[in-house]
C-alpha cells in the first residue's frame, strides 16, 4: 500500500500488525455485518498514521474490496493516510495523537449506561505517551473502573524524531499505568502465543481497565527496516520493495 502510494508509515504498521491480526481474527466481536451492533467490540487506532497495518486486516476480513489497497492516499480512493470513519470498520478518525483513550472512555461509559456489552480496545504509540491528555484519560479509565477498556501500547521505542528515550523518556511504561490504576500485562508483541495469552488475561480482569505493553520492533520482519526511525513515514523505493517482499516470502507481483 505505502509503496504504491509513494508515502505512508510502514515501520509502525509492521510493529503492530501481529497483535492487531490476533485481536481481529481471534478476539474482537465485530464483522462487516455487525458494524452498527451496539453490543459490538470497538477498536480505536489512536496512532492513526499507522493506518496501513489496520487497513490490511479490515480488507482481508471483507470490510471493503481489497482493490482499495492500490489507492491508499490517492484522490478518489477510500483509504485515507490516517484512519477515517469514511472507511467501513473504522470507529474514530485519528492521527492527531493523544485523543484515542479519551474517546474510548466515552464509548465504554456509554456502553455501561446503555447496558450494552462489548469491549473497547485502544492502541497507543509509545511516543504518543508523551502527551499529557493520555494520562488524564488514564485517570478517567481507572476512576470509573472501566474494565471494558483495554489499552494496548505499541512499544516499538521509536517516534518520528528518533528514539523515544532520546526525545522524551517514557519508561517505565508498565509501572506508570499500574500507578494510574490499570491491570498491566507485559508481552512480546511478535510472539503469537504470548499475544493470545495476554488478550485472554485482559478479558478476564474485572473492576479495573487493562494495559498490555507490547514489546515490538519498528519495521519488524524486514531486516533493513527493523529499528530504523527513517521508516516511520517513508515508503520503500523499488529496490527496497523487492528485497522486503523477498524476505517476507510474498508472491507480490512487481511495480
Secondary structure, 3 states (H helix, E strand, C coil): CHHHHCCCCHHHHHHHHHHHHHHHHHCCCCCCCCCCCCCCCEEEECCHHHHHHHHHHHHHCCCCCHHHHHHCCCCCCCCCCCCCCCCCCCCCCCCCCCCHHHHHHHHHHHHHHCCCCCCEEEEEECHHHHCHHHHHHHHHHHHCCCCCEEEEEEECCEECCEEHHHHCCCCCHHHHHHHCCCEEEEEECCCHHHHHHHHHHHHCCCCCCEEEEEECCCCCCCCCCCCCHHHHCCCCCHHHHHHHHHHHCCCCCCC
